[in-house]
Amino acid sequence: MGKPLTIKESDDEKLLMLKKQTGAKSKVEVLRLALNLLELDIAKKDRIKRWKKSARIVGDSGLEVLNEFNANSDRFKNLP
């Protein structure tokens, strides 16, 4: 059996409203939908953190390469 969940009266009203709006069959289904959305949001935030970290790492080396191929770079002055 599941564990009992104590819900405030105001939360119960919100659950009933969301149940009608989402077409869920029960209040438990509304809670499951909410948990799924919360998990997706957390996963998205984790991906964004990883992307920012990767961009920071790659960004510094990218500037070095860009400066090497700059038109005013000394690298191209001695070409025949």
Helices and strands as residue ranges (DSSP letters): H 9-22, H 27-68, G 74-76
